Amino acid sequence: MITIHDDFGSKDLYNQLISESNAFGRVSWVGRDATPENALHDLVHEVFYTHVTQKNIKGCTAWFNIRPKNTSLHSDIESYCTKDGVSYKPKVLPEKTFLYYLKEPAAGGHLCIYSRARFIKKGENISWRERDVDHIAALANRLVSFDASLVHSISPYTGNRVSIAMIFWVDLPSIYPPANPKINAVYDRVWEIEDKKDLDNATQ
């Protein structure tokens, strides 16, 4: 199920998120019981207490998406849990991906959710029928959630498009440190390292 919540954040929270400096190139771990240290942490806690129903959550990985103009189809579960072609999925998988939009593009940039597929192999070409795809506009201060295993992408756009992605975990994949509900931390984006390897291999 896809849910959309407009005007999600308070004016104060939104303005703080716009103005704060964060680790844009890395992923933040926000522990469930850790004291928030910035506006990103405040956003994660707000989403957790108002929209997360999965039990035994220990924390959330959150990161800023300043996306290229064209993105490939991907599943967040597969992206997060795969390294060197090996899957490190935890026993209990996250139920939802949450996307919060900070800046909306001048045109285009819709979130495209391919609701009839759970996973496709990287580089695989599939012809999608229009009824298989949900198109959601990237409006500022909009919160969207959907099944974390669903394949999705972003349509071409002009202007500046910024979102914050959040996934709530019972246990993290073993390629990351253990999920600790009492700490906040910052980690490398494993999926970007993997994407760079694929790009390097393709150009050799």
N, C-alpha and C positions, 0 to 999 in steps of 0.2 A: 504494500500500500504506500502511495505517495501522499505526504502531507505538506501543506503550505501554510505558513504563518507570517502574515505581513505585519509591518510595524512591530517587529519582535522586540528589539532592544530599546531601552529608554533613550531619550535624546542625549543624556549625559554619557551613557555607556557608548553609544554610537560615536559621539565626538571624541571620546578617549581612544577608541579603536582606530579612528582615522588619524589621530595626531601622534600616537605612541610609536616609538621605535621598537621593533621586535626582531627576532632571529628569522628573517624571511627565508633564508636558504636552508633552514633546518626544521625539524619537527619538535614541538613541545609536548612533553608528558606532563599532564596536570592530574596530580593525585586526588582522589575523592576526598580525603581527609586533610589534605595540605592547605595551608593558608594561602589564598590568592595573593599574587605579587604584582599583578598588572591587569589591564583591562581584558586581555585575552583570557586569562584565568577566570575573571569574573563572568565573561561570556560563557565559558565552558560550564561553570557551576550553574548559571542560569538555565542553560539547556538541560543539564543533568536533572535538576530539581523540577523542571516543568514538562519535560518531554521524554525522558528515558524511563522505560518500564522494565527493561531486562534486569534480572536479579544478580546480585553478587558482583556488581561492577566495581573495579578497583581504581579506575581512572580513565583518562581520555588522551588520545594523541590528537593534536591540533596543529594545523599548518596553514600558512597563507598561500593562496593560489593566485599568482599573477601570470595567467596562462598565455602560451603562444597563440597565434591566430588560428591555427588548426591543430586539433588534438586527436590522438588515436583512440579507438575504443579501448576501454580498460575496465577491470573490476577492482575495486579497492581492496577486497580480500586477497585476491591474487597478487596485486602489486605490493601490498604490505608484507605478505608472508613468503615471498619467493626471493631466493638469492642463489646465483649461479645455477639457475634452472631447477633448484631443489625447493620443494614446498616445506615450510616450517609452521604450518597452521597449528594454533593451539587447539585443545580438545573442545573448548567452548568458543564458538565464533561470535563476533559482534553481530547484532541484529540489524543495525541501522547505520547509514552514513548520513551525517547532517552537514548541510552547506548553508553558510550565512553570507549574504552579499553585502559588501562594503561599498563598492563602486559599480555602477551599471554602465555598460558600453553605450556609445552613441547609437549604434544599430547592431542587430544580430546578437550573437553570444548566448543563445538559448542553451540551457542544459537539456541534452537529449538522452532520455533514459529508454533503453531497449528492453522492454518489460517481458519479452518472451524468451530471453536467453539468460542463463546464469553465468556462463563463462564461455569465452572463445579463445582459441590459441592466438598468440601475438602474430600479427601479420596476416591473419586469415581473412579472406574476403567473403562477406556475406551480403546478400541482397535483402534489404529490409523493406517490408511493406509499411505503408504509412500508419496503419492501425497498430503496428508493433512498437511504435515510438511515441513517447510523451515528450512534448516540447514545453519547457518552463522558462519564462523570462527571468533574467538575472536583475531583479529590482533591488535597489538599495534598501537595507534593513529587512529583507525577506529571509526567512528561515525555511529551508526545504529539507525533508527527510525521506529516505527510501531504503529499501532492502540493500544492505551493504554488499551483497553478492551480485547485484545487477550490473550489467555492462552499461557504460555511459560515455558520453563525449560532449564536446562543446561545438556549436555551430560557428562558422566564420563570423567575425565581428569587426567593427571599427570603434576606435576610442579606447578608453581605459576600463578594464574589467578586473575587479579584485574580489575574491571570496575567501572565506575561512572554512576549511573542511575539518570536521570533528568525527572521530570514531571512538566509541566507549567500549572498553575491554574488561573481560573477567580475568584473562591472562594474555600477556603479549606473546607474539611469536618469539621463539627462542633465539632468533638473531638479534633481539633487543635485550637489554637488562630485564630482570624479573619485574613484573608489575607491582609497584609499591604504592599503596594508597596514601602514604604519609609524606611523599616528597613531590616536588616539582623539578623537572629536569629538561634538558635539551639534547636531542639525538640527531645523527645524520639521517638523511632521507635515503634509505636503502634502495627504494624503487628508482630514484634518479641515478644512482650509481649503476644500477642494472641497465637502465635505458641508455646511459652513456656507453657501456660496454657493447650493447647491440649496435649503436650508431658507429662506434669505432670498427667493429667487425664488418659492418656493411660497406665501409669506405676503404677497406684494405684490399 
